Amino acid sequence: MRKAWLFLITISFFVLLAACSGDEESAKMSSEDRASDSAEFKSEEESVEAEVQQESATEDIEAPNSRMIIHQARISTNVKDLEKAQHNMEQKVKKYDGYIVESNVYLESDETSSGKMVVRIPEKHFETFLSEAEEEASKVLEKNVTGQDVTEQYVDLSSRVKSKRAVEERLLAFMKDAQKTEDLLKISTDLAKIQEEIEVLVGKINYLENQTSFSTIELTMHEKRVIIPEIENKDLNTWEKTKKQFITSTNSLLSVGSGIIVFVIGNLPVLVLLGVIIVVVVCIIKRRKVRG
């Protein structure tokens, strides 16, 4: 009886041990399967972009019809009339379907003033606008024109966007077929990253397209005026001054005549006496001459 119990306990122990080993092996296999699936998914995902980039490299990316050049110009001029020159330049900007980025006027002194305009003109009108800006000036002081070729950069960005979009499509396809939650989370993270990279690349492409389709021109105009003093009417009161001088002269004459009259009448007795004495003396002198 005792041996029977020992036999049953031994058999139960081995059965339990075998069950535990089976569970551990099953769990291990499940974990290995998940790791294998994850590694396989990651490997496949990483190979997608490399594959697409390789395909894009073997294909001819469509290049722009002409070279993409970013043109910029700075021109400094003297003008006869700053206000008129600025108005004319504003009209030319509208004429060529451009737009004004900045416009300022600086009054440096009573004799000098300057104005600065930053405008953007469609690339096809760049040279024409520059020529007309020079014609508007009385003298060109400085002119600087630069051009940056971004054709290769544009083609490279377009190629990278094409590759990223292909990866995006593959990830969307993976998301539809994914069954496990961790795979969905991994795909969502990678998809968000790819879409963010696409937005950055598209932003750079849009910037290059804008910079090459419109040229930037910085125009500085200087005006130097010759100030002529104005003749004030109050300094040219000729008639008033003439009347004043005439009256002054007349008053002077009247004053002198009045003085003479006062002197003669006031001293009349003395003058009569002096006259009599003078007459007597003259008569005596004449008589002596006659006798002599």
Secondary structure, 3 states (H helix, E strand, C coil): CHHHHHHHHHHHHHHHHHHHHHHHHHHHHHHHHHHHHHHHHHHHHHHHHHHHHHHHHHCCCCCCCCCCEEEEEEEEEECCCHHHHHHHHHHHHHHCCCEEEEEEEEECCCCEEEEEEEEEEEHHHHHHHHHHHHHHCCEEEEEEEEEEECHHHHHHHHHHHHHHHHHHHHHHHHHHHCCCHHHHHHHHHHHHHHHHHHHHHHHHHHHHHHHHHEEEEEEEEEEECCCCCCCCHHHHCHHHHHHHHHHHHHHHHHHHHHHHHHHHHHCHHHHHHHHHHHHHHHHHHHHHHHHC
